[in-house]
Amino acid sequence: MELTTIGSSSFNSRRASSHDSGGDSIMEDDAELHLQWAAIEKLPTFKRIKTSLFDIDEKNDDSDNNDTSTKTKKKKKVTDVTQLGSLEKKLFIEKLIKHIENDNLRLLQQVRDRIDRVDMKLPTVEVRYNNLSVEAECEIVQGKPLPTLWNSVATFLSSLMKLVPLPNKSDDSKISILKDVSGIIKPSRLTLLLGPPGCGKTTLLLALAAKLDKSLKFPLLVHLAITMEVSKREKEAGIVPDPDVDTYMKAISVEGQARNLQTDYVLKILGLDICADVMVGSALTDQFSQMFKESYLGIQLDEELYRPYDKSQSDKKALSFSKYSLGKWELFKACMAREFLLMKRNSFVYVFKTVQLIITAFITMTVFIRTRMTRDAKSADYLMGAMFYTLVRLFTNGVAELSLTIIRLPVIYKQRAFYLYPAWSYSIPAAILKVPFSLMDSILWTSMTYYVIGYSPEIGRFFRQTFLLFALHQSSTSMCRFIAATFQTMTVATTVGSLTLVMMFLFGGFIIPKPSLPPWLGWGFWLSPMSYGEIGISLNEFLAPRWQKLMPGNTTIGMDILTSHGLEFSGYFYWISVGALLGFTLLFDVGFILALTYLKPPKMTRAIISRKKLSQPKGDSNNVTETRKTGRLILPFEPLTITFKDVQYFVDTPPKFVQEPFNHIRNPMYNAVNPNETGRTDNLFWIVGDTVELVTELSEPKAGSRDLHFPTRFPQTSVVQFTACLWKQHLSYWRSPEYNVTRFAFMIVSSVLFGVVFWQKGKDLKNEQDLFNILGSMYIAVIFLGLNNSSTVMPYVDTERSVLYRETFAGMYSSWAYSFSQVAIEVPYVLAQAILFVAITYPTIGYYWSAQKVIWFFYASFCTLLYFVYLGMLLVSMSSNIEIASILAAAAYTILNLFSGFLMPGPEIPKWWVWCYWLSPTSWSLNGLLNSQYGDLHKEILVFGEMKPVSSFLQDYYGFHHNQLGVVAGVLIAFPIAFACLFAFCIWKFNFQKR
């Protein structure tokens, strides 16, 4: 028998004892130790299972020597294992595991001996499954069974046809993944699952783990109950366990710790302890299955399965009947701590967003700067533009939350499936921890812009605007989280998010006032959070004392301005607006929780099968082989041999060990794989010796051979590379329905929405507000259709860029060939988008019919959609990941919005910012669209109280001259060309691959 020596530092320090009760108990005559253990046994049960004897360092003066040095001595101390620090845990693990292969086995054996010594049986579970079958519904398609655009559209049309009950019109088929699978997984045995690829191994494991049917649940082992029972029986038998084993078992069984000792133990066993703190079915198968069923093993299995299982043999302690391992408060605290930690690790993103907001606020206040302001309708329009832009900027500042949430969804779904925590315990901390950012953003923006722009100087109105912007920002972030959790994939969620923004801004009361909306669409105004932001910020300003001067008709200037924009509400509507925004926040947060709770994770695309393959008899492979080409192609090449000798591979030393002796660093790979225990050592030496001789032989070139030399880096010319990449991109785009079908659906829905809201307003011009409404329709089309094109292409290009790095390094093609093929493949798709947009909006809005005007409208729309796509590609090429690209995109959209000429006409922009107006592509888009339709229209309308021709108003107010359309056309095509060239340059110049 082996006993632990007091003061020992490893399992190797043992000495004999006369007690025969177990291999890890201590029955020595150490009075101090027995007193300590007796004190532990007197503790209450729940405190006793958390208390053990732990080594501490005790310094004693060395009185035998003349020097004044002290010596350190190991001594046991009664310790609460839940209070051990990270350093103490690390040292304890180092003490337990000095030699991984030996000490790990010894520790596990001692734990098992301790349990067996008190005659305790561990609870076990036996898994039985009989005649388990799994089928998958497949969709039958013509041609190749690939998720092409045509097959996706056909699937959608087929799903619509299913709504009409038609006999014998089903295009679905079923294939068997598992068929009549039976077996028993017995406890305390190692079960090996083998099979060829595609035979259903993963499906079987998912079925047994209750992942195919959500109504099934899989139990968890309860460690704490085992430790309690062992401790109880040892106390009754008077057994004193090994202190180290006791400490280990208690430390891994206690719940509620931020980091369990088991984590450090596993990292040590895997040799990853130095990285602990680093962030970071076929015909053959069917025959085999049938042979097994007919064998004596299969018959024996069937007989055992048909015998009723004696449930009395099951131990309820083997199952956990609680869904989660911790209480609600502990789950909430754990998720709150984790969310806070992730935010700290992603602090760069939040700092970047804040700096971006500060820069945008500085630009905004210097664009809308008004040191002196007259109290008239024209000045009020400029102020309304500044307020609308403030709402847009704060509302869109929360859009980055959408991509951040999408990226984290796979981890959330996996942890939810393992019942680590419920959805609400993640959702609520995610919402709470964003509140300070919303408050900070609103305070920063208002502090920088309020008085410089020239809002009413009362301090109370300053704070009311701050509070309103805070509520608006909260509703935006909550809405984006809800959209991300509902639509789950980056492309679809981004598209739906863009469509939601279109509807909210369209019905927000500024682009088109509420009275100008069709009567049957008035409900849209009250369902948009932007409407309440517009009401609150407008009432806060125009009900101020400086706007209360009476006008003819016994109405104030402020109320007249509010009435002209359809915002004639009483002052208390400000508080109603704030309450509505907070209500939207709560509603979206509840929706976020419900979506994470009840929606299933996104699955792979539905299985599809070609009609030709389905018509073939099962098991008949001759039909397949007959269709294959029998011709052979012999490639003329000379076999080459590559030899290498004395190749050495080095890895940088972790920074934390740079200052420490090298012998303290262990090789993780050596710990994980020990060749001495694999039985391959002799073969390895034989292979090495034989290889050395072969290398020596092949290193001598043959007579008449020449040095291998490639005149160019790539095997083909630039034209061939471009052609190959273009064909590759063509296939990739044709087989990417999520990207292309989604953006076409967005274009159709948005165009129909524009046509409905602005129905036949193209010729109905009576005053400047009617012209503002038309420009508003063009503005929202340019900004949001372009924004969607730019946002949806970014994740696609980010994925393709990873492939580019690999294939360019392999010498397949140059980055320039890839870049220009990516640029070229977008042209036909954008062309189809522009055709759809013009075909829907031009007749429904009711513009003037003229071949020249239609062509101009189409040309401006095409160039706009194209340069937005290339802008998204450019932003990805400049960013290390999609998160940074999304934040840069938000900043770019802000600038393009601010200097589009809609919120602030070009002639009114301060001289120090007018260059941004001329460099903004959106200003040229609005110039081309509006100028081509109305620049030659001499119809007189009422403009700020006086009659003026439309063409003259466009020249005076916006600076649009009809005779300069040629220049506009040239600039519009120059932007996509410039963005495309910059994209190719950045792809060539920047390489963000870290591996």
N, C-alpha and C positions, 0 to 999 in steps of 0.2 A: 504494500500500500504506500502511496505517496502523499505527503502532507506539505502544505505551503509553509515556508519558513517566514517568521515575522521579519520584515525588513527586506525580503527578497524582491528582486526587480524583474524576474521573468519566471516562466514556467519551468525553466531548466534547473532552477535552484530548489531542490526538494530534499527532504530527509525522511527517514523511516519512522513509523510509529506503530504501537501495538494494537491500535484500534482497527477493527475490521468492518466498519460500517460503510465505507465507501472510499473511492479514490481521491476525492477532493475535499473531504471534511477535515477539520482541524480539532484535534483533541490533545493539544499540548498543555503543559503545565505553565502556561503564560498567564499570570494572574490578571495583568492589565487587559489582555485581549479578551479573556472571559468576562471581565467586568463590562467591557464595552459591548460585547455581544448580548450580555444579559440586559443591558440598558436598552438595546434595540428591541429585544423581545417583549419588553414591557410597554412599548409604544402601541397606540391604537393601530388597528389593522391597516387602514389606508395610509397612515404615516409610516408604518413599519415597512411596507412594500416600496417606499421611496427612499429608505435610509439604509446605508451600508457602510462598511469600513473602507476607507480610501487612504492611499499613501500620501503623506505630506513630508516636506523637507524640514528637518529640525536641526538648527545650528547649535553646536556645543563647543565650548572652549577646550583646546587641547592643553591640559594641565601637565602632561608628561614632558612637554618640550619647553625650551626656553623662549621660543618665538611666540608671537601673538596671533598666529593663524587659527582659524576655526575650521571645523570639519562639518560636513552635512551628513545627516543620518536620516534614513527612511523610517517613518513611523506611521502607524495606522491611526485614523481619526474617524469618529462617527460623522458621516456627511450625508446631506440630502442630495441625491443624485440628480435631481432636477435643477440644482443650482450650480452644477459644474460649468465652468467657462470653456471657451473654445480651446484655449491653450491646455487646460487640464484634460479635456477629452482627447486632444491630440497626443499628449504624453501617455495617457492611459492606453490608447490604442497601440502606440509604439511599444509599450511594455508587454501587452498581450501578444502582439504579432511582431516577432523579430525575424523569424524565417517563415515566409508565407505558407509554403507547402506543408511544413510540419506543424507549426503552431496553430494554424487554422483548423486542421483536422483534430488536434489535441483539444482545442477549446470546444469544438462541437461535440466531441466525444465526452468531455467532462459535463457539458450541459445535459447530454443524454443520460449519463450515469447519475447525475443528481436527480433527474426526474424518475429514473428507474428505481433508485434507492428507496424512494418513498412509495413505491408500487403504484405509480400513477400512470394511467394510459392516456395518451394524447387523443383528443377527439378527431375522428377521420370522416371522410365523405367518399362514398362509392358512386360513380357516375355510370348510368346505364342508358343505352339508346338502342331502340329496336325499330328496324324498317324505316330509318330516317331518309326522307327524300326531299330534295330542294329543286324546284324548277324556276326557270327564268323566262319571262315573256320577251320575245324578240319581235322586232318589227321587220317585215319583209319589204325589201326595196329592190328596184330595178338596178342592174349594173353592179358596181363594186359596193360591198357593204362598208361604206365609209361615211362619217358625219359631214357630208358636203353641204353647201348652201342649198342645193336643189333637194337633197334628201330631207334637210331640216324644214324647208318650206312645205314639202310633200307631207311630212309628219304633221305639221300644223294644220294643213288642210284636211288631212285624214282624221285628226282629232275633232275638227269641226263637223265632219261628216258623221262621226259616231253619235253626235247629238240627235241625228235623225235615225230612227230605228229602221235599218234596211237588212233584210235576211241575206245570209251568205255573202256578206261584203267585208268580212274582217280580214285585215292585212297583218294579223298577228299570228305568231306561232310560239310554241313552248319548247324549250330544250331542257334536258335534265342535267343538273350539275351533280347532284347526289341521288342515287337510286337504291333504295332498300339497304341502307348501311346499318349494321348492327354491331354492338360491341359493349364491353364492360371495362371501365378504367378503375382498377382496384387501388386502394390506398397503399401508401408506402412502397410503391413500385415506380420504376422509370419506364414510361411508355414512349415508344419511338413511332412517329408517324412518317411513313415514306410513300412516295408516289411520284409519277412523272409530272412535268409542268402542265397545269390546266386540268388536273384530275379532280380538284375540289378539296384540297387539303385545307386551304384557308377558310373555305365555306364551312367545312366541318367544325373547325375550331371556333369560328364565329357562332355557329349554331349551339355548340356546347357551352360557349361563354354567354349565351342568351343575348347575342347581339343582332340576331336576325329577327327575333320576336321581342319587342319591348316589354311584353307582359311577363317574360321570364326574368328571374333575378338570380344572381350568383352570389353565394355567401362569402364572408371573410372570416378568417381565423381570429379569435379573441385572445390576444397574448396576455392581457392583464389578469384575466381569470386564472390562467395557468400559473402565473407567478404567485398569485395569492394562495392557490391551493397547495403548491409546493412549499411555500413558506409556512403555511398552517401545519402541514404534516411533519415538516422538519421540527417545528416547535414542539409538537406532541411527542416526537421520538427523541428529542434532546440532541439533535444533530446540528453541529455547527458547520456551515458550508465554507468552501474556499472563498475568502473575501473578494478576490478578483472576479471569480465566476458569479458570485452573488451581485456584485456591482454591475457587471455586464448585463445580466438578465434583467435586473431592475431598471437600468438606464434605458434599455431598448423597449421596455414594456409600458413606461409611463407616457400618458397622453398629454397633449397641450404644449409641447415644447416647440420652439421655433426651428430647432435643428436637432434631430434625434441622433444618438450615438451610433445607431445602426447605419446611418449615412456615412459617417467617418470610417466605420468598420468595412463597409462594402468598397469604398474608395481605396482603402488600404489593400484589400484583397486583390483588387483589379490593378493595383499599381498606379492609381490615378490620384494618390493623396497629394502629390505636388501640384495637381491641377485643381484642387478643391475650391480655390477662391477665384478661378478664372471664369469670366462670363462666357459664358458660352451656350382533260379526260379523253381517252382514245379507245380504239377497238381492242388493243392489247390489254389495256386496263380492264375492259369489260370481261375478257376471257379469264384473266387472272382472278377477278372477283367471283366469277361463276365457279371456277375450280376450287377456290377457297371455301365457298358455301357447300360444295359437295364433299370436301375432305372431312376427316374425322374431327379436325379442329373446328370447322364451321358447324358441324352437327352438334358438337359438344357445346359451342357457344349458344346455339339456338335452344338447346335443352335447358341451359342455365338461365337464359332470358325468360323462358316460358314458366319457370318455377317462380311463384310469388316471392317477392323480396321481404324478408323479415325486418320490418321497420324498427323492431325493438333493439336491433343491433346498432341503430344510429344513435349518436350522441348529439343532443341539441346544442351542446356547447361548441360543436364544430361549425355551427351556423351563426351568423350574425343577423338578428332580426331588426336591427336599426339600419336605416338607409345610409346614414352618414356616421362617421366615426367620432365626430365631435358635436358638441351642442351648438345651438344657433349663434350664441354670442361668441364662442370660440371661433366658429367658422367666419363670422363677420370680421373679427379682429385679425384672423390670419389672412383673409383676402384683402383687408385694408392695408396690412403691412406689406403684402406682396405687391399690391398696386402702387403703393408709395415707393417701394424699391425699384419697380420697373420705370416709374416716372423719373427717379433719380438717374437711372442708367440711360434713359432717353432725354436727359436734361438738355442736350444739344438741340433737340427738335423744338422744345418749348422756348429755349433762349433765342433760337433762330426766329421763331414766330414772333416773339416779343420785339426783337430788334427790327424785324420786317414791319411790324405795326408802327413802331416809332418813326421809321423812315417814311412810311406811307402817310402818317399823320403830319409830318413836317411838309411833305409835298402838298398835301391837301390844304393845309392852312395857308401856304404861300400861293396856291392857285386861287383859292376863294377869298384871299385877304381883302378886307374892306375896312379901312380906317375911318372912312366917312361913307355913310349910306343914306340915300334919300328914301323917303317913305312913299314909294309908288309901286305900281304893278310890275314894272320891269325889274326893279331891284328885288322885289319879292320873288320873282321867278328865279333869279340867280340864287337867292337864299334857299328856295325850295329845292333847287338842284343840289346845293351843298348838303342839305339835310337828307335828301334821298341817298346821296353818295355815302353819307355817314352810316345810314341804315344798311346799305348794301355792304359796306366794308366790314362792319361788325357782324353782320349776319353770315357773310361768306368766310369770315375768319374761323368759324367753327367747322367749315367743310373738311378741313384736314383731319378731323376726328373720324370721318368716314373711312379713309384709307387705313388709319391706325387701328381702327376696330376690325376691319376686314382681315388685316394681317394676323391678328391675334385669335380670330375665330377658330382655326383648326385646333389650337392648343386648348381653347375653352371647351370645344366639343369633345375632345379626347378626355379631358379631366372630368367633364360632366358624365361621360359614359362610364368612367371608373368610380363614380359617386364620391369624388373628392370634396365637392361642395355643390350646393344648389345654385341655380342661375341668379337668384336675388342676392346671394352673398358676394357675387362678383359685380353685379350691375350697380348696386347701391354705392359701394366704395368708388367705382369708376365715375359715378355721377357726383358724389360729394367732393372728391379730390379735384374736380374740374371747376368747382365754384370759385376758389381763389383766383384762378386764371381769368375767368370771366370778369370778376371784379377788378382785377389789375388792368385788364385790357380796356375796360370801359373808363376807368379813372385816368389811365394814360392818354387815351384818345381825347376825352373831354378836356382834360387839363391843357393839352397842347393846342387844341383847335377852337375851343369855345369862344374866347375873347378875341382871338386873332381874326377869325372869320367875321365876327361882328354880331353875335347873337345878343339878346337882351341881357344887360349887365347885372340884373338882380342875382344875388348869390343863391337864393332858393331855386331859381330856374336852372342854374348851373348844376346843382345837386339832383334836381328832378330829371334833367337830361341824362346824367350819369346813371341814375337808377334805371331809367328806361332802357338804356343801351345794355346795361347788365342783364336785365330780364330778356332782352332780345337775343343776346349772345347765348344765354342759357338755353333758350328755346331752339336755337340753331344747333348747338352741340348735341342736345338731346335728340333732335330730329335726325341728325346724321347717324348717331348710334343706332337709332331705331331702324333706319333704312338699311344700314350695314347688316344688322342682325336678321332682318327680314329677307333680303335678297342675296346675301351671303357671298357672292362672287364679286370680284373687283369690277369687271366690265359691266355686269347687269346693275350692280348697286350704283356705280358712277352714272350710268345712263338714267336710272330712275331718279337719282339725286338731282341730276341736271334738269330733268323734266319737272320735278317738284319745284326747283328754283324758278323755272320759267313760269309756272302757274302762280307761284307766290308773288313774284315781281309783277306779273301781268295783271293780277287782281289786287295789287297793293295800293292802288289809288293814285299813283304818280304818273306812270307811263300812260295810262288812260284813266281819267277821273271816273269815279263811280257813276255819275249821271250819264256818261257816254257809253257805259256798258250796256249790252242788250238786256232788257228787263228780266228775261228768264235766266240770266247769268248773275244776277245781283247777289245771290247766295255765296258766290265765289269770293266776293269782297270780305265777307264776314268770316270766312274759313282760312284766310291768309294771315299768318303772324305779321307779315310786312304791313298789312293794313293797320293793325293796332300800333305798330311802330310809327307809321306815318301819321296816324291820328294823334298819338301822344306827343311826338316831337313838334308837330305843327301847332297844336293847341298851346303847348308850353311857350312857343315863341310868339305867335300872332295874337294871343290874348294878353300879352305884356302891355304895360302902360304906354309905351312909345308908339304902339299901333292903334291906339284908341281915339285918334283924331276923327271927327265926324266928317262924312262926305255927303254930297247931295243925296237925298233919299233917307236921311236920318239913320245911316248905318256907318259903322266905323271902318277904317281902312283894313284893319286886321280881319274883321268878319267878312268884308267883301272879298278879300283874297282867299279866305277859307271857303267861302261859298263857290267861287269860281273853280276851285279844285274839288268840290264835292265833299268838303270836310267841315261843314257848318254844325259843329257839335258844341255842347256846353262844356265848361271847364272841368266838371267832374268826370268827363269821359277820359281824361288823362289817367285817372286811377283805375277806371274800368279797363283801359288798354294795358296798364301794368299787370293787373290781375289776370287778364286774358293771356298775356305772354307767360306768366308764371303757371297758369293752368295748362297751356300748351306744353311747357316743360315737364310738368307732372304727368300729363297724358302720354307724351313720347317716352318718358322713363318707364312708365308702367308697360307700355307696348314693347319696350326693349327687354324688360324682364320676361314678359309673356313669350316673346319671340325666341329668346334663348332657352326658355323652359320647354316649349312644346314643339317648335319647329325642328325637323330632323336635319342633320348636316347635309350639305350638298353631295349628291351621289355622282358617280360617273354617268356618262351619257348612256341612254338606253341601248341595250344590245340590239344590233341589227344584223340581218342575214340576207344574202342575195336570194332572189327567187330561183335562180338557176341551181344554186347549191342545195336549196331546200327540196327541189324536185328530184334530186339524186337519191337513189335507195341508200339507206343507212348501211354502212360497212362496205359499200362498193367503192373502192378506190381506183378502179380501172378507168372510170369516166374522167377522173381528174388527170391521170397520167396521160390519157390519150390526147388531151387538149394541150399538153405541154409541147413546146417546140423541141424537135429532135436535132436541130442544127447545132453544130459546135463551132466555137471560135477559138483558134489557137493564137495566143498573144506571143509575138516574138520578143523574148527577153532572155537575158543571160542571168542565171542564178548568182546571187551575191552572198557573201558571208561577212558578218560584222563580228569582230572579236573585241573583247575588252578585258583588261587585267588591272588588278589593284585599284578598283573603283571604291572610293570611300564616300560615305554620306554622313553629313553632320547636321545636327539640329542645335539652334541657339539655346544656351542655358537660360532657364527662366530667371527673370530679373531678381526675384527674391532670394536666389541662391548664388548670385554673382559674387557676393562678398564672403560666401561660406566655402569651406573646403570641398573639393570636388567629390571626395569619397562619400559625402553625405547624400549625394544625388543618386537615385536608383533608376534603372532602366525600366520603364513601364512595360515594354514589350517582353522583356525577359521575365518579368513577374507573371505576365499573362500566359506565356507559353514556355514551358521548360522542356527543351529537347531531350534531356536525360530521362524524362518520364514518358516520352512518346514512343520509345522503341525504335527510333529511326537514326540513332547516332551513328551506328556502323555504316548504314547506307549513305548517310550524309558525308562521312569521311571518304567513302569509295567514290561518290559522285564528284567531290571536290578534287580528289587526286586525278580522276579521269579527265575532268574538265581542264585542269591545268595543262595536261599533256595535249589535249585537243587545241587549246588556245595557242600553245607554242607551235603546233603543226600548221594551223591555219593562218598564223600571223605572217608567214612568209608568202609574198605574192607569187602567183603562178607566172611562168614564163610567157611573155607577150602581153601580159595584162597592163592596164593603164590606171592612173589615178581616177577615182570617181569625181566628176566635176559637173555641176549644174550651172549653166550660164545665167539663169534667172532663178529667183526665189520660188516662183510658182510655175507649174508645168505647162500652163496654157497662157495664151495672150490675154490682154485685158478685155478684148471683145468677147472671147469665149468664156472668160470668167463671168462677165456681166450677163451673158446669155444664160449660162447655167444658173446663176443666182436668181435671175428673173424668173426662170421656169420653176425653181424651187419656191420662190415667193408666191408664184401663181398657185401652185399646189397648196401651199400653206394657207393662203387667204381663202381659197375655195373650200378648204377643210376646216375653217375656223368660223363656224356659224355663230358662236357666242359673241364674237367681236363684230362681224359684218352684219348679221341679221339684226342684232341689237341696235346698231347705229342707224340702220335703214328704218327700223320700226320707230325709233325716236324721231327721225326726220318726218315720217308720215304723220305721226300723232301730233307733233309740234306744228307742222304746217296746217293740219286741219284745225287745230286750236287757234292759230293766228287768223285763219280764214273766218272762223266762227265769231271770234271776239271783234274783229275789225271788218265785219261783213259790209261790203259795198260802201266803205268810207273813203275810197280812193278819189272819188269825184265830188263828194259832198263837202265842199270847202266854203265856209262862211266867215270864219275868223281865224286868228292865229292859233287858237287852241285846237281847231280841226287839223291844221297843218302839224302842230306839235304831236297830235295823236298818230298821224301817218308816219312822222319821223320816229315816234316811239315804237311803232310796229317794226320798222326797219332796224332800229337800235336793238330791240330785244332779239330779233332774228339773228343779227350779226353776232351779238355777244354770246347768246346761249347756244345757238346751233354750232358756232365756232368753238365755244367752250366744251361742248360735248364731244366734238370731233377730236379736240386736243386731249381731253382727259381720257377718252376710251382707247386712244392709240398708245398711250404711255405704258400701261402694263404689258401690252403686246410687244412693243419694241424692247422693253426691259427683259422680257423672256428671250426674245430672239438674240439680244446682245450676248447673253451667256453662251449661246450656240456659236455665235460669231467668234468669240475669244478662242474657243476650242478648235474650231475648224480653220481659223486663220493661222493659229499656232502650228497646226498640222500641215500647213502649206497648201490647202485646198484652193483658196482664193484670197484676194486682198480685201482689206476693209473698204477700199473705194468701190470695188465691184459690188460688195454687199450693200453699201450705203445707197448708191445710185439705183440699184435694183429695188431697194425698199422704197425709195422716192418714186420710181417709175410705176410700181404696181399700185400705188394709191390713186393715180390719175383716173383710170376708168371707174373706180368706185366713187370717187368724189364727183366725177362727171355725172354718174347716175343719181347721186344725191341732189346735185344742182337741178337736174331735169325734174325730179320729183318735187322739189321745193317750188320751182317756178310754175309747174303745171298745176299745183294745188292752190298756191297763194295768189298768183296773179289774177285769175278770174274771180276768186272769192272776195278778195279785198276790193276789186273793181278799179284797177288802174286803167289809164287811157290805152286803148288798143291801137298799137302801131308796131310794125315790124321792127323799126329801129329801137323803140322803147323796150320791146320784149327782149331783143338781143342784148341791149345794154344791161337790163335787169339780170339776165342769165349770166352774162360775162362777169359782172360784179359779184354775183352770188358764188359762182364757181371759184373765182380767185380768192374770195374770202374764206370759203370752206377749205380750200387747198392750203393757204398759208397758215391756218390754224392747225391743221394736221401736221404740217412740217414744224410748226412751233413746238407742239407736244413732243415730237421726235427729237428736236434740238435740246429741249430741257432734259430729257432722259439721257442724252449723250453727254451732257454737262454734269450729271449727278451720279453719285456713287450707288444710290438705291432709289426705289420708287417713292419712299417717304420724302426724301429731300426733293425729288422732282415734283411731287405734289405741292410742297410748300412753295417752291419756286414758281410753279404754275399759278398758285393763288396770287402771288405778288405780281406776276405778269398780267393776269386777268384784271387785277386792280388798276394797273397803269393803263392798259388798253381801254378800260372802262372810263377812267377819269379823263383821258385825253381823246375820247372819241368825238367830241364836239356836240354831244347831246346834252350833257349836264351843264357844261359851260361852253358856249359858242366860241369858235376859234378867235374871232376878233376881240373877245373880252378876256382871253387868257393873258395873264401878265407876260411882259416881254421876256422875263428871265426863264419862263417855262414854255414859250411858244414853240421852241425847237422840238419839244416832246410831242406837241400837237402834230407838227409836220412829219415826225418820224413814226407816229403811231399808225399802223396799218388800218385800224378801225375807223379813223377819221377819213381816210381815203375811201373806204368802203361806203360809209354813209354819204360822202360827197358824190360818189358814182351812182348810188341808188336813188337818192333824192333829187340830185341835179339832173339826171337823165330823164326822170319822170315829170318834174315840174319846173326845171330851169328855163324852159321856153314857154311857160304858161303865163299869159298876160291877163288872166282873170283877176278882177279886183276883189279883195276881201278886207274885212275890218281888222286892222292891226293896231292894238293899244289905243283904240279910240279914233283912228283915222283910216280912210280907205287907201289901199295900196295894192299894186299888182303883185301876184305871187312871185314872179321872177325878180322883181325889185326887192321884195322882202328877203328872199334867199340871199341876194347879193349883200344887202345891208346888214342883216342879222347874223347870217352864217358865213358870209364870204364865199358863197358858191357861185361861180361864173360858168354859164353854159358853154361858152366858147373855149373853155379849158378842159373839156372832157377828154380830149386826146392825151393830155398830160396825165390825167387821172387814170386812163387805161394803161399807160406805160408803167406808172408807179405800182398799180395793182398787180401786174404780172411780175414786177421786179421783186416784190416781197416773198412770194413762194420760192423763187429762184435763189434769193439770198439765204433764206432759212434752210433750203435743201443743201446748198453748198456748205454752210456752217455746220449742219448736221454731219455731213461726210467728213469735214475737217476734224470735228470733235471726236467722232468715232475712231478716226485714224490716230489722233494725238493722245487721247485719254484712254487709259486702260485701268479700270477699277476692279479687275479681278484680283482677289487677295490670295488665291491658292497658287 
